[in-house]
């Protein structure tokens, strides 16, 4: 691929990221019966504890009603707990329970194990080093993006 064709490079990167994300999700499907939408909530609350259901809906680009149903199911499963907000008693903040953190850890470990094995099986040491260099560059592209940009 010509490296000076930024449109083609951009499309290739998007395609690989999409395929990698989908494959990692597939690899963790058998680990838990937690649906992908709930896995996304677990990840989101792990990185930003204390969000409300409405804030989760906005962050995950779903309707508030859908998120309310997801949150209710996760509370019944013991993955989430709801607490009164410290600064605003009307606010119901959501946090992972011990079971929620354990489930997320199990999902992450399965995905990491699969990817590690694939890297070892399919790439030489030199190729893994090149991939590491590419990741540094991709991280710079992502981190330098103006705030508010959304991948589509």
Buried (B, 14 or more C-beta within 10 A) or exposed (E): EEEEEEEEEEEEEEEEEEEEEEEBBEBBBEBBEBEEBBBBBBBBBBEEEEBBBEBBBEBBEBEBEEBBBBBEBBBEBEBBBEEEEEEEEEBBBBBBBEEBBEBBEBBBEBBEEBBEEEEEEEEEEEEEEEEEEEEEEEEEEEEEEEEEEEEE
